[in-house]
Amino acid sequence: MTASPKESVKELKEPFETILEKIEDIVRALESNDVPLDEALAKFEEGVALSRAGTARLEEAERRIEEILKDGSTQPLSKDS
């Protein structure tokens, strides 16, 4: 599934590793200088959306780690935590 640039970060359900791979692919394509401007802009927008989704995943993991260290809980945190 390729995330559209307009897709909400919350709607991206891909694993962090998949997000990272897609960002790396986008960077390689943009660095190749073989991408037309319109396509490069679309790839850049997709990369920004993926970056935001990855950041959200990392922040979620950090909150969970902090909660585990705080109370020793190993229960999954709710999305609202």
N, C-alpha and C positions, 0 to 999 in steps of 0.2 A: 504494500500500500504506500503510495507516494502522497505525502501530505501536501495539500494545496496551500499556497501562501496565506490564504484567508482562513484556514482551518484553525480553530481555537486550540491553544496549547493543552487545555484540559481534555480535548477530544483525541489527542494523540495517545494511543494506548500501547505503542511499540516499546519493547524493552530498551533500556538505556544503551545497551551495546549496539542495537540496530540503529538507533538514532545517531550514535557516534560514527558508525560505518557510513551512514548516508551523508553526514556532514563531511567526512573525509573524501567521499566520492565527489561531492559538490566542489570542494576546495581544489581537488585535482583537475576537474573539468574547467574551473575558472582560471586556474594557473596555466592551463595549456594554451590559452589565448586563441583557441580554435572555435570558440562559442560566439555566435552572433549576439549583438547587444541585447536584443529583446529576450533571448533565451538566457543570457547571462544574468539579466535583471530578475527573471523568474526564478532562476537557481539561487540567486542571492536571497530573495524573499523566502524561498523554501528553507534555506540554510538558517536564516534568522529565526523562523518559526521552530525549526528543529532544535536550535540552540536554546531557545526559551523552554522548550519541552524538556530537554536534557537538564537544564538548570533546575527546573521544578522537581524532576526526579531526584537529583542530588540533594536538594533542600529537604525533600520528603524523607530520604534516607538519613540525613543528618538529624532531623527531628526524632526519628525513630531511635537512632543510636543514643541520643541524649535522654530520651524517655527510658530506655533500657538501663542505662547507667544510673539514672536517677532513682528508679524504684525496683530494678531487677526484673521487670516484667519482660516476658518473651511473647506476649500476646500481640498480634498485629494491631496497629493503631487504626482507628477509624479515619476516613478521609477528612473529617472535620477537625481532627486533633492538630 
